[in-house]
Structure formats: C-alpha cells, structure tokens
Amino acid sequence: MKTIRWGIIGCGDVTEVKSGPGFQKAENSSLVAVMRRNGALAEDYAKRHNVPKWYDDADKLINDPDVDAVYIATPPAYHKEYTLRTAKAGKPVYVEKPMAMNYMECREMVECCRIEKVPLFTAYYRRGLERFNKVRELVNAGAIGSVRFVTITQYQKPLKEETEGVKLPWRVVPEISGGGKFLDVASHTLDIMDYILGPVKEVCGMASNQAGLYKAEDIVTASFMFSSGVQGAGTWCFSSFSNFEMNEIVGSLGKLAFSTFGSEPVLLTTNEGTTEFPLQNPVHIQQPLIQSIVNELNGSGRCPSTGESGVRTSWVMDEVLKGYRGFANNTIFT
C-alpha cells in the first residue's frame, strides 16, 4: 500500500497527543509537514515531533508536492477557508470538529470537495473508538430491545480563564468558534448518537447565558427525534458547581449508560442485572480514525466520519442555537 504523507495546518494543543502522533503511528501513514502562522512555534513543533518540514504559510504546505493529504486543526473560523484551498489543490481533507462555524459553511465545504472530487473527513474520532462501537454493536444486536429514548446530561465548572475574564479561551469566543462550549463538546455526543442511532430528523432547543462570563451561550437544552422514531433530550450547562457527564439509551428490554468523555465502563442494564464493558481509549485518541482514513485513501476500507455525517451534526446544533443566536445578534453580540 502507498504511504499517505500528511501535512497539518494549525499544530496547536490538539495535535500534541490526541492527533499528531497518530499520523506517524498509523500504518502506511507519515507526517511530513506542519504549519502555524507563528513560524517559531511551527519550527518548535516540527523539531519536537521529528517532522521534516514546517511552514508559516498554509498555501505552501497545501501545495507541497510531498504532502498527499491535509489535516486542518485550526479553530473553526478557518476550517472552511483551508478546506476549500486544499480541495482546489486536489488533496483529501481531514478537518477538526466542529466541522465549521455553521451548517451553511459545512455544506459549502462538502460541495467544493464533491466538485473537486476529493474526499472530506471530519474529526469526530469517537466513531473509531472501541467503546462507542461496543454501544453501537449492543444496540444493533437488540441487547436493550427496541430503542425508545435517549438522555444526555453534561455540566461543567467554569474554567479559571473564564471567571477571571482576562483572556478568554477561543472556544467561548463566537467570532472564532461559532458559539460556545456547546459547539465544542456537545458536537461529539450529538455525532456519536447519529453514529449509533442514525440521523436526527427534528430538533428544537433553547439556549441562554446565565453566568455572564462571556457572550456565548453557557446553557443549552434540546429535544430531538431520530428518523427511526427514537426521541431524545439533552442538557448542557457550563457554569455549574462541578463536572458530570453521562448518556443513556433506553429500550424496551434494558438500557445502556456511557460517558462521551470519561473512561468509565459502558453499562448494560436489563432485568437480569448489569454488565460492565471496561473499554479504554488509546493514548493517541484519533489514531483509529486516522487509520480508517488512510485505509480508505488506499482503497481498503471506509472511514465512518465524513463531511456528510459532520454536516448533520452542524445542522442539529444550528437548529438548537438559532433562537439564541438571533437574540444575541440583536443584543449581547453587538
């Protein structure tokens, strides 16, 4: 098989352990170039990770003949721009989540990649992890009978940087992230529910800012229905007293409980009792999904996280936030 030579645009924190080494450790894959607007930081990353080339100009990396495919790991404000440039250069794109600032940007990215005939993959890497594939396997095998409903609960304490308000993290700056932490973390859970249960066909929600630490939403509630008829509800609060996160999928014969971000065992509960599935994530958590992309590019498999699946999650989030965004555009965001 051919070795897929990768370039990274935006070699920040997410690339240090979660993704960057995965391009080097996946079979038939290598990381040959990185780019950051601050050239000194790009050079430092390249030296620490034994990457042969570094750039402070994205176009130079995209057009490097030694780069076969590009991973875009910038904040969402730049995802569309770099995806379009990479696609027009005829190279496959792997873009971080959330896929873009909003649903319309995502659609534009998918359409451009379709026209240019290049594949587009999205970094909803939990689709490649054993624990979530176990949940999907149990649901498909009928372990909990017919699925009835889903509940999602997540709450977090504010970060120190948010309470101090000196320099806010980009994830809560809508002009850079598209919104607040809902887009950053809830996107993972909504995407994995799409993977396990299929697309959401109807959704509504409410959002507001309760703590006033930044202008993005800090609490979101949502109700949704999947195409299969399964119903769901979720609550995400980012100004709570402590941290907690759990999902439940309830069926006619039992339920599954699992965390999106934690390492607790997946729990299967039926009338016969509870069975634990202790499944640990790999150190480089994106490596399994990266491997599936490399395999697909070599014609020997399919990646489960595509531009089309990423678009669906962005649509759900846009629908949930549209009321708040309209309100915020007339008040808080001005």
Secondary structure by P-SEA (a helix, b strand, c coil): cbbbbbbbcccccccccccaaaaaacccbbbccccccaaaaaaaaaaaaccccccccaaaaaacccccbbbbccccccaaaaaaaaaaabbbbbbcccccccaaaaaaaaaaaaaacbbbbccccccccaaaaaaaaaaaacccccccbbbbbbbbcccccccccccccccccccccccccccccaaaaaaaaaaaccccccccbbbbbccccccccccccccccccccccccbbbbccccbbbbbbbbbccccbbbbbccccccbbbbcccbbbbbbcccccccaaaaaaaaaaaaaccccccccaaaaaaaaaaaaaacaaaaaaaaacccc
